[in-house]
Each structure stands twice: as C-alpha cells, then as structure tokens.
C-alpha cells in the first residue's frame, strides 16, 4: 500500500521508489540483534541470508549487535525495538527497512510503538509491520532473505511476500514496484528509448533484446 500521513509524503515515497529502479545500489544492509530479547528473535535467520547473498558475490549485508538506528546512507535495516528514531537521510532510494514489534503497522494512530512510517520518512521505499498482536513468531515478519530476493531483481512487493510466511496480520507500505536490481530490457524496434522497462529477476545479461515479428496476412474467411 502506498500511503503516508499526507499526499506530499506519499508522492515522495513514490518518486524515490521510481528513482531506484535499476540503480544497483552498493550501500550496506544491517541486520541488528538488539538487546530487546522479545523483539530480536530474527537473529537466528541472519546467517542464512548473509550466506545466500555472499554466494552471489554480494557482501553488503552484515550483522550487528546494536540498538542504534542512527545510521545514514543505508540500503536497509532489520531491527527489533519498541520505539526508535531514524535520521531523515538514513536510507538511499529503493531501501527496505522494518522492525519486529507488535503494532508497527499502525500508521496514523500512536500506540506507544514507532510506526513503520518512520522508515518511509527517512527515505526507505518500503516497510512491513503488523496491525494485530502477532506475538514474536518470526513467520509473521519479514525474513532477511527479502534483501536476497531484492538483489536478484525482484520488486519490493515480490521480495517481501516471498519472505513473510504468514502475512495475514501485517501490512506492507511503500512503492511496491520499486526494483533497484532489475535489469532493463531494450526494444530494438524503438529509437527513442521510451520502450525500456526494468526486467528480472536473475537476468543473465545486461539487456534483453526484443525483436518484433509481423505475422503473415491471413486469407479472408479463415479462422485464426
């Protein structure tokens, strides 16, 4: 869902997401094991995501034992805190950031816990939070493999919904089509560049060449 507390904010989220397409960012991603033992339970999933990413030659993802969210110029953070603050320049376009807490998905009602809109206002393209008490079952929150899927060329929405096993108590907010690692296809029949589209995931080359083929004329009275 694309939203914010005001129209200008929602438009800014959209424009940042669009700007991220095929940008291939190299900024770091932090997977944070916080001191909050009720909310840091996703740390058991960190090594698997880091291992898969490094098999692809991507070393941007790193573990950290920290409660801090005072980072800048990140491509993502996964943390577990009831409340926090984020600098306005925390994230580059296309970033994913989320927090494991009960009511992060409450966007416009203060619950005593920080809303996921804090990530969006700091530059993230998308986030995910729950709107009903989920307990701290990891299946109800994004697995850090969402960054691995994103790096393979999937869009933000595709990456999130491959990584949340039980999404029925949560909400994804942001620009769902943001795809920082999608390769662009090239239509050889176009000369003005307007037919280029991000494509992916896992494309083997830098572009996909689309050739136009014209079908032979069918005789009148025939059934195609």
QUICORUR-V551714 format. One record per backbone hydrogen bond with DSSP energy under -0.5 kcal/mol. NH is the residue of the N-H (numbers start at 1). CO is the residue of the C=O. E is the energy in kcal/mol with one decimal. If there is no record, write none. Layout:
nh:co:e
NH:CO:E
NH:CO:E
This chain:
nh:co:e
3:1:-0.7
10:6:-1.8
11:7:-2.5
12:8:-1.9
13:9:-2.0
14:10:-2.1
15:11:-2.6
16:12:-2.3
17:13:-2.1
18:14:-2.5
19:15:-2.2
20:16:-1.1
21:17:-0.6
21:18:-1.2
22:179:-2.2
23:20:-2.0
24:180:-2.7
29:60:-2.5
30:76:-2.2
31:29:-0.5
31:62:-2.7
32:30:-0.7
32:78:-2.9
33:31:-0.5
33:64:-3.0
34:32:-0.9
37:35:-1.1
39:36:-1.3
40:36:-1.4
43:40:-1.9
44:41:-0.9
45:42:-2.2
46:43:-1.2
47:43:-0.5
49:45:-1.5
50:46:-2.5
51:47:-2.7
52:48:-2.3
53:49:-2.1
54:50:-2.3
55:51:-1.7
56:52:-0.8
56:53:-0.8
57:54:-1.5
58:53:-2.2
59:57:-0.6
62:29:-2.5
64:31:-2.1
66:64:-0.9
71:69:-0.7
73:89:-1.8
74:90:-3.1
75:28:-3.2
76:28:-0.9
77:96:-1.1
78:30:-2.2
79:98:-2.1
87:69:-0.6
90:87:-1.5
91:122:-1.9
92:74:-2.5
95:92:-1.5
96:75:-1.3
97:126:-1.7
98:77:-1.9
99:128:-0.6
100:79:-1.8
101:99:-1.0
104:101:-0.6
105:130:-2.3
106:103:-1.6
107:105:-1.0
111:113:-0.6
114:82:-1.9
116:104:-2.5
118:115:-1.9
119:116:-1.0
120:116:-1.2
121:117:-2.8
122:118:-0.7
123:120:-1.7
124:119:-2.2
125:95:-2.1
126:95:-1.3
127:173:-2.4
129:171:-2.0
130:101:-0.6
131:169:-2.8
132:169:-0.9
137:134:-0.9
138:136:-0.5
140:137:-1.8
141:138:-1.7
143:163:-1.3
146:143:-2.3
147:144:-1.5
148:144:-0.7
149:145:-2.6
150:146:-2.1
151:147:-2.4
152:148:-1.0
152:149:-0.5
153:150:-1.6
154:149:-1.7
156:178:-1.9
157:176:-2.4
159:155:-2.8
160:156:-2.5
161:157:-2.5
162:158:-1.1
163:159:-0.7
163:160:-1.1
164:160:-1.2
165:163:-0.7
166:139:-2.8
169:166:-0.5
170:167:-1.7
171:129:-2.7
173:127:-2.6
173:171:-0.5
174:1:-2.6
175:125:-2.3
176:174:-1.0
178:175:-1.8
182:179:-1.5
183:199:-1.6
185:197:-2.9
186:208:-2.7
188:186:-0.8
188:210:-1.1
189:210:-0.5
190:187:-1.8
196:193:-1.2
197:185:-0.7
199:183:-6.3
201:152:-0.6
202:152:-3.4
209:207:-0.5
210:186:-1.8
210:208:-0.6
211:209:-0.6
215:213:-0.5
222:219:-1.7
224:222:-0.6
